[in-house]
Amino acid sequence: MNNHGQQTNYNRANGDIINQSGTFNTGIDKRIMRDNIDTQINNDQDLAQAAQEIKALLNQLSADYPNDSYEDLSAKAVKKVDKNPQLKSRIMRGVKEGSLAALETMIDHPGAQFFIKFVEEVFILK
């Protein structure tokens, strides 16, 4: 119950009535929730955009080096990402909130698993 700034709480176990005065907020802090949602959306966008760029890079390398294995193409892609600070940063931000597995799924390229393995070795475990 709320009586003009005074709230009465009932302790059902003991039958006690505890009178408290003051302003009491209930529920969740919407500002924090909004910040968390905005951060998640931005990181999801970073991850999705990074995945698109990686897929395009892997496709281009596949066309340029048609006889290379997916592992070799992925190693070349990681080297190119390492030279592109913006893409590298997007990958790291996205992976920080998401996961490498999510990135691998989003890339949708046969060499994605090798790329993720190299990203983990070169950027994360280093």
N, C-alpha and C positions, 0 to 999 in steps of 0.2 A: 504494500500500500504506500501511497505517496501523499503526505499531508503537508503541502506548502514547504518544501525543503527539508522536511523531517520524514524519515523512512522508518517504519516499524518492521522489524524482522522477528519472526517467530521461530524459536528453537523447538521444533516438534518433539524431539527426543526427551527434553527435560520439561517442556511446558513453559519455558522462560520467555519473557518478552524483553527484547533488547531495543531501546530507543536510540537511534543515531540521528544526528543532525548534520547538515551540510549538503553539498551538491554531489550527487552520485551519478556517474555516467555508466550506462549499461550498453552492451553491444560491442561492436568492433570499431576500431579507429579507421574511418573510411579513407583518410588521407594516406595512411600506411598501406591499406589494401590497394588503393589506386596506384600508388608508387610501385608496389610489387607487380601489379598487373601490367602497368606501363613498361616496367623493366622486362617482364617475361615476353611481352609482345615485341619489344625492340630486339631482344635476344633471339626470339623465334625468327624475326625478319632477317637478322644477321645470319643466322644459320641457313635459312632458305636461300638467301642471296648468295652466300658463300657456296652452298651446294650447287646452285646453278652455274656459278663461275667455274667451279672445279669440274663439273661435268663437261662444260664447254672446253675447258683446257684439256681434259682427258680425250675428248672427241678430236680436238685439233691435233694433239700429239699422236693419236691413233692414225690419223690421216697422213701426218708427216712421217711417221715411222711405222708403216704397216707391218713390218716383220718383227717388231719388238714385242716382247711378252708384256702382259698387263703389269707385272711387277716392275719391269724396266720403265714402262711408261709412267707408272705411279711415282717412281723415284725421280724421274725428270720433272713431273708435275710438282712434287714437293720442293725441288730446287727452285722452280719458278715462283712458287708461293713464298718461299723464304726471301726472294728478292722483291716481293710485292708487299710492303708493310701494311697497306690498307686491307688487302685480302687476308693476310696472316692475322691481323687484329680482329677482323670479322669472324674468322674461324675460331679464334681463341675465346672471344666474347660469347659466341654462340655455344661452343662446347662447354664453357664454364657453367652455363645455365641448363643446357640440354645434355647431350651425350654424344660420344663418338658413334655409337650405334645408330642414333637418330640421323647424324650427318651421313653415315654410310648408306642408310636407307633412302635419304633424300637425294643423294648423288645419282642413283639409278644408272650405274655404268658397271660393266663387268670388272673393271679394275678398281672399283671403289674400296674393296676390302684391303687391297694392297696399299692404296693411298692412305687409308685410315691407320694401317699398321705403321707406315712411315711417319705420318703426322705425330702419332703417339711417341715414336722413338725420337724424332728430331725436335719436336716442339714441346712436348709434355714431360718426357722422362729425362730430358737433357740436363 
